[in-house]
Structures are given as C-alpha cells and as structure tokens.
C-alpha cells in the first residue's frame, strides 16, 4: 500500500478518536453555578428578583426553596407555593429568576437555588427586608396625660420596624426637657421618658420620634397636663382716677384645669358683667391668664374695692384692689386762649 494512503488512513483514525474523546468529555459535564446569588436589601412593598445562573443544566431541573419557611417555592418554570406574589422566569440561556412582587416583612430570609443532580448541588442568597418605623399605640402612652404638680410621671413610646427603631424625645415648643430638677436636656433617648417632681413649666406637648434609617421617620404627640390649684397676682392694689374718666384694673392668674374667673364689686358683692358700664377681657396663654376690667366714666359710687376671683376643681384664689378718687388735672382752656390772643395782638404792635 502506498505510503500516502497509509498516512491518510492514520489521520482519519486519529480525528475520529479525538472527536469520540471530545463527545465523551461533553457527555460527562455536570451542571454548575456560574455566579453566586446576591444578598439583597429591599424596602417592604418593593419588587425584587433573585437570579440563579447555571451552566450545563442539560435535563436537570432548577428549584427555589425558602429555607426559613421550609417551603418549596418553584421547580423549573412552575411555581409550587400558592403565593401569587411569587413567579419564575427564564432568559432562555443560563439564568433562572425568582421574582417577588410587593415584598413583605415575612419574605426576609435565606433562599436556596437547587439543582437535582446526584448528589444535589445548591447555593443560597439572603433577602433582608427593611421596614420603616411604626409607632405601636397600644404599647405607648395615650395622646393626653395628666398628673398633679410635684409628682413623677413616665411617658412611654414603642415602635416597630427593621432595623429596630431608635426613639428620641423632644418638646414641641423647643424648650428643654427637665428630666430631674437639676438636669435639663434638649432631647432624651429611649422608649421611656421619666420626669420627676413635675412643675407647671413642664406642661405642653412632647414628641416621641422613631427612626431607623429607613424613611420616613414617624412621631407621636403626647400632651402633658400638669394639674394645680389657682394662684393669683394683683399688679396694682391701689389705683387712683378722677371722676368721669375710664380706669382699668387687672389680675394675673395661673391654674389648671382651666378655671372659672370673674370680677365682683365688694361694696355691693355683685358679680360684674360686660356692658355699657364695664368692659371685661381675659387673655389666655396656656395655664396663664391676664384678667382686665375697665370701668367707664367713673362716678362717685364706682369708687371702692374690687375682687378678681379664679376657681377650678383643685381650689380657688382671689385678689382685691381699691380704686380711689384723685383730682382732675387743672386746665383752663379759655384763659389759655385769651393769653395767646393777647400775645398775638401785642406782637402786631411791635412788629
């Protein structure tokens, strides 16, 4: 046989052997994961997709399992779990995608992508679901709290979320918080705000603000009422005024609960009401009030002692002041006018 024919036959035989060897190698390639499953942090309510990238899948199947729930979610393209928010998708190549719509807090945990080889191969990814804070009203102080002056009070505020929310307390008016009689702070941290020996200056609205880095932060407004019996101050106990003029007297009061306040004329012991003779106005600012009584066109019988009285469920207070007559300042318009006319006349003579 010629040499070139022998060489050709040998080449063909070698080529067949190589192809056969390659086919044998290809036929034994097992599935493997081409990429890891990423760990995902997702806010509650958003959508998320977890990819499982598998090479050489062949006739094997991909399955998704929620480890924390011990639940098979999907096998190949079929969703097993009866949760409409879960679905499967495949890009026609290597990627098998688990899709979750409207993520809930219960969806957090470890997800496993599994291939049914023998032995089975798998990989996992973690879904962290972050939840903005929410104040739990049932475990927090009511929106309005009352306590007697001088006693202690604790305000409570509980919040849920993921990560765990942090609580900070502030006063709505921007004033400092008196946590004890010797310490004042702009803000206080913690679920419980302890106030010792409260005074009327501590009265007002307190804000419990919960935040965990996931917007939005939330707050609860708690109104703290300090109850105390009325106190009263009379700025001027003696007021002089001429006949025929108007005069105003006043009282400064503090009380809570809100008091009933009135004026009376001690000589007649009658309560005074607004009308043509009297004008009464009360300007309130929280637990403080400024009572004013104006008496118009004073007559002789208007001189005497007046009382301002304030009462609430815890007690009462009163103050008195006396209006007395003083002379009217001397004025003589006619003689003043005559002098001016005379001066003008004299001026004409000399100039």
Buried (B, 14 or more C-beta within 10 A) or exposed (E): EEEEEEEEEEEEEEEEEEEEEEEEEEEEEEBEBEEEBEEBEBBBEEEBEBBBBBEEBEEBBBBBBBEEBEEBBBBBEEBBBEBEEBBBEEEEEBBBBBBBBEBEEEBBBBBBBBBBBEEEBBBBBBBEBBBBBEBEEEEBBEEEBEBEBEEEBEBBBBBBBBEEBBBBBBBEEEEEBBBEEEEEEEEBEEBEBEBBEBEBEBBBBBBBBBBBEBEEBBBBEBBBBBBBBBBBEBEEEEBEBEBEEEBEBBBBBBBBEEBEBBBBBEEEEEEBEEEEEBBBEBEEEEBBBBBBBBBBEBEEEBBEBBBBBBBBEBEBBBBBBBBEEEEEEEEEEEEEEEEEEEEEEEEEEEE
